[in-house]
Each structure stands twice: as C-alpha cells, then as structure tokens.
Amino acid sequence: MPAVSRSIKNIRQTNSERSGDSPKSPMIYRLALFDLGGVVVEFDADRVVHQVSQLLGRSFDEVQQVIYHQELLLPFELGQITPQAYYAGVKDRLKLSWTYEQFVRFWNDIFVENREVIAIMQRVREHHTLMALSNTNTLHVQHLRATIPSLAVFHDWVTSCDVGLRKPDPEIYRLALRRAGVPPEQAIYVDDRPELVEAGRSVGLTAIRFESSRQLAQELRALGLDV
C-alpha cells in the first residue's frame, strides 16, 4: 500500500480508536491548528550553533549545550525572561563577542516559508478558522510576523512565549480551543513531532503528523476538508 494511503488509513483508525467509536459520517470541523517550525516554516535550528562554534573555535556540542540550556531556553520560550536576558545568559556562558543586535540577526536568520503548506492553509481558511500553535520565543514570533506576510493567513496565534505554556502540556491545547470557542472534536491539529501529535489527541483533537504537503493535503481531504 502506498505510504500516503497507509497514513490516511492510520489517522482514521487512530482517531476512531481514541474515541472508542466505529467510523461515522465526516465530522464538521471548524478549527485547524498548525504548528509553525517544521510545518508552516522550514528552519535550520542548528545554524546559529554552527556560526557561534566557528566564531569562538569551540565544539558544536559545547555551544549547543549553552544555546539550548533548559535554564535559558525554557524560560525564554515561556515568556519568563526577556530576549535581552536570554542573550546575556548565552553571552556570559560562551564569552560571546556579538552585540545584542548581531545576536538577534543570527538568531532569526533560520527560517524559510513552506509555500506549499501555506497554499493549503489559504484554502482551509475559506471555510475554517486557522490558528498557529507553537513552542517559540518572542524574537522568532516578531521576526516571522514581520518578514513572512503570508502568515497573515492565521486568524490567531497561540505561542508558548505569550501564554506561558508549552506543548505537550494539555493546557495549551485547551487554551487554544477556548480562544477559538470550539470543542476539541471540531478541531484538527497538524504538527511534525509525534509526541506533540499524541498530546493533541489526548485532549480530543483530530491530529495529523505532518510529513509533506502532499500527504497533508490528502489527509485533510480524507477528513472532509476542501483543499
């Protein structure tokens, strides 16, 4: 069986098993939640690590441990510290010579829009509410909204740095549903990370693991969306 066909069959089975029901007529979905990085935008998360590693003559692993240190990145993504505080923590630990402005430029220069996915989302938007649901930080949110005009396709954004919650915490999914005024059984959720897809299913969302734009379009059609 072709991979996409197996994937569509699996999502039907998984969502049916989750509810304990046998297959029924297509659900009327009102909301589509999309993760950002790895779905709507492609990104090279290690680019800044390589650049700092080369600048300082230090190993990739050593720099990576600082850039992604949970005492720095986690509060940054939860909106508990400012971008300046995150930069100061990285600068202090690595003895980094970049100014804050240089750091911001390199920190943000990792994204490319996925035009095929955005085209799908534009078709979904014709009949459904679109919401971004992402673990991210203030600098990346500001950069994406300022530099990729097509992201205006979203009706609303729920980001970890704004709401103080991160996926896979069930509360961030519930918060998104409350903001949209939609029950979980009327929402579709798209993410590229399996553990976050499962977290969405655990609160009642119909979840799709993103693999490609073609696969996404076919799975959305299988759920009754006109894409």
Protein Blocks (a to p, Z undefined) as FASTA:
>chain_A
ZZklmmmmmmmmmmmmmnopacddddddfbdcddfehilpccdfklmmmmmmmmnopafk
lmmmmmmomklmmmmmnopacfklmmmmmmmmnopabdfklmmmmmmmmcccdfklmmmm
mmmmmmpccdddddddfklmmmmmmmmmmlmmpmbdcdfklnopacfbfklmmmmmmmno
pafklcccddfbfklmmmmmmnopacdddfbfklmmmmmmmnopaZZ
